[in-house]
């Protein structure tokens, strides 16, 4: 199911690296936020590209290609569990960082859709992020927009 994105990541991160599966999971979760409201806004896609550039230290073109591959994978996925299961080894700080990045994508278009919030809530639960941290990250991102 996620073979295409793994193949693409192969060109940037060695598959035997522990970062490979984590990166794969994070890319797809960020893409999930873009499509959660059934309207992938250009602002949200730009926010994903910017986040991937920072996360992977890659050029905008590579980040854009990764976004496109991630979007294709998300369209064929059955559940966000396919992606959260890749992140089991993340420490608490990193899991909270994923949730914060998801909030940043959700607010990028200036509007938080209830489907986006439900998705982030579900991912936070699957990643064992405390509700207080879920709320703190939301408020932090909201205050910066």
C-alpha positions in Angstrom: 0.0 0.0 0.0 2.7 2.5 0.9 5.2 1.1 -1.6 5.4 4.3 -3.7 6.2 6.6 -0.9 8.8 4.1 0.5 10.4 4.0 -2.9 10.5 7.8 -3.0 11.9 8.1 0.5 14.6 5.5 -0.5 16.2 8.3 -2.5 16.5 10.5 0.5 16.8 8.3 3.6 18.3 4.8 3.7 15.4 2.2 4.2 17.4 0.6 7.0 17.4 3.9 8.9 15.0 4.0 11.9 14.0 7.5 10.5 12.6 5.9 7.3 9.3 4.6 8.8 8.9 7.6 11.0 9.2 10.0 8.2 6.8 7.9 6.1 4.2 8.0 8.9 4.6 11.7 9.5 4.3 12.6 5.8 1.1 10.7 5.4 -0.4 12.1 8.6 0.2 15.6 7.3 -1.4 14.8 4.0 -4.4 13.3 5.9 -5.0 16.7 7.4 -5.0 18.3 4.0 -7.8 16.0 2.7 -9.7 15.6 6.0 -12.3 18.3 5.0 -12.5 16.9 1.4 -10.9 20.2 0.2 -7.1 20.2 -0.1 -6.4 24.0 0.1 -3.3 25.3 -1.5 -2.4 27.0 1.8 -2.5 23.6 3.5 -0.4 22.0 0.9 2.2 24.8 1.1 2.3 24.3 4.9 3.0 20.6 4.4 5.8 21.5 2.0 7.3 24.0 4.4 7.0 21.5 7.3 8.7 18.7 5.2 11.5 21.1 4.2 12.2 21.8 7.9 11.8 18.2 9.0 13.9 16.6 6.3 16.2 19.5 5.4 15.2 19.1 1.7 14.6 21.5 -1.2 11.1 22.7 -1.9 10.8 20.6 -5.1 11.7 17.4 -3.2 9.2 18.3 -0.5 6.5 19.0 -3.2 7.2 15.6 -4.8 6.9 14.0 -1.4 3.6 15.7 -0.8 2.2 14.4 -4.1 3.4 10.8 -3.3 1.9 11.1 0.2 -1.4 12.3 -1.1 -1.6 9.3 -3.4 -0.9 7.0 -0.5 -3.5 8.7 1.7 -6.1 8.2 -1.0 -5.6 4.4 -0.9 -5.2 4.1 2.8 -7.9 2.4 5.0 -7.1 4.1 8.2 -4.7 6.6 9.9 -3.5 3.6 12.0 -1.6 2.6 8.9 0.5 5.7 9.5 0.4 6.1 13.3 1.7 2.5 13.7 5.0 3.7 12.1 5.5 6.2 15.0 5.4 3.9 18.0 9.1 4.6 18.9 8.8 8.3 19.0 9.3 9.9 22.4 6.6 12.1 24.0 8.1 15.4 22.8 8.2 14.1 19.2 4.6 12.8 19.3 3.5 16.2 20.6 5.5 17.8 17.7 3.6 15.7 15.2 0.3 16.9 16.7 1.4 20.5 16.6 2.4 20.1 12.9 -1.0 18.7 12.1 -2.6 21.7 13.8 -0.4 24.0 11.7 -1.6 22.3 8.5 -5.3 22.4 9.7 -5.1 26.2 10.4 -3.0 27.1 7.3 -6.1 27.9 5.3 -7.5 30.1 8.1 -10.3 27.7 8.9 -10.5 24.7 11.2 -13.0 22.1 9.8 -14.6 19.7 12.3 -13.2 16.8 10.3 -9.7 18.1 10.6 -10.1 18.5 14.4 -11.6 15.0 14.7 -8.7 13.5 12.7 -6.1 15.3 14.9 -8.0 14.1 18.0 -7.9 10.5 16.8 -4.2 10.7 15.9 -3.4 12.2 19.3 -5.2 9.3 21.0 -3.4 6.7 18.8 -0.1 8.3 19.6 -0.9 8.5 23.3 -0.7 12.3 23.5 -2.3 13.6 26.7 -5.5 15.6 26.2 -3.9 18.6 27.9 -1.0 18.5 25.4 -3.5 18.1 22.5 -5.3 21.3 23.7 -2.0 23.2 24.5 -0.7 22.6 21.0 -4.0 23.7 19.4 -4.1 26.9 21.4 -0.4 27.6 20.6 -0.9 27.2 16.9 -4.2 29.2 17.0 -2.5 32.1 18.8 0.2 32.2 16.2 -2.2 32.5 13.3 
